[in-house]
């Protein structure tokens, strides 16, 4: 009896000392009972090729009881009880190019643009933003915030940004109400790098690691003093790309060591530890390799809030969406988000091609379904040249201005992004949305106000009637050729 009691006590103590696995934000148990369809209707918003539908309310539907779905009947199946990551927002980048273009518009068009991007009622409701520290390719000129050789950063000044960029960001934040802004670096000053050049890659010299970490602190503090709150930062834009524009190279080990030995501690020692630090900030192709190297080191991982990625790996044979899923599976407590995307090269002759919007819709659906919590487009606005850009690398933005005429021109990508950003709001939880047809891509989110937004996209030339089911209840509608819909259940 005494021996049995001893074994029981040992077993109890062993159980109590096993560390509990951390709760993950990935999925919760089935809670179908918490979502009722009683009294709810479905408003269908549509954007479609060869129509006048641009985020247009095209139908109001009511649920009816249906039996077992037939394999011959296309269907989208939504389960609000299975909930996954919390959605944080969608937005774009406040580049010098965007800000300079905005400044050249007449006041009425400036107001139109701000409402179109940042107002959730009259526009698509961006709540997310990115901006660059020092110049980037989408700047008219090359600049840094310090004089050459100033290791102590005594000459640090953001006067350059106060002319165009900061006023635009302030107006956007005022229109949006709340906008999370993160900063990214394209390159340190040339004198801090081993190639003595802000362009063409190169690496940060070891003797300037601390100076460069201090530089981030200076920039964040300067922006906030200017009335621009900073939510977070990325370590380096595209650290594996040796570009003809501003760029700087870091291997995974170099980025890891810079974070754990310099950037992370420096942020914390300057009371900026609450800023969200995002690593990688490059393509999906090496996403898992970079994440595993960084997050495999506890001393680096403790500083890292998330891993950012871009969509440009298409040059390597296609979109590697599965890498987002693999990373989410391996590191469920680390946030994943797309930090840059754009279509290129720019041409007015191809401005209206429908593929531009479809690329956004496809990428956004896959990224969200694979675990992304946020999605950030590149330039929010560009001019009639696809710039300005100091290295002639012109591209598309969702909205372009013809500055000579003072007019705004909307690409279909603007509307495709809006099918997510307008109806899926910060704090929403992704829920299961499954399609019985490969032609219909879908994702769905349950908003904090109880509205359920189901996105359905059709990239084919077919008109596809389908039913959208929640349990045994369904509505019947039609997906037009080359279209995207958001079905809002409210």
Buried (B, 14 or more C-beta within 10 A) or exposed (E): EEEEEEEEEEEEEEEEEEEEEEEEBBBBEEEEEEBEBEEBEBBBBBBBBEBEBBBBEBBEBEBEEBEEBEEEBBBBBBBBBBBBBBBBBBBBBBBBBBBBBBBBBEEEBBEBBBBBBBBBEEBBBBBBBBBBBBBBBBBBEBBBBBEEEBEEBEEBEBEBBEEBBBBBBEBBBEBBEEBBBBBBBBBBBBBBBBBEEBBBBBBBBEEBBBBBBBBBBBBBBBBEEBEBEBBBBBBBBBBBBEBEBBBBBBEBEBBBBBBBBBBBBBBBEBEBEEBBBBBBBBBBBBBBEBBBBBBEBEEBBEBBBBBBBBBBBBEEEEBBBEBBBBBBEEBBEBBBBBBBBBBEEBEEEEBEBBBBBBBBBBBBBBBBBBBBBBBBBBBBBBBBBBBBBBBEBBBBBBBBBEBEEBBBBEBBBBBBBBBBBBBBBBBBBBBBBEBBBEBBBBBBBBBEEEBBBBBBBBBBEEEBEBBBBBBEBBBEBBBBBBBBBBBBBE
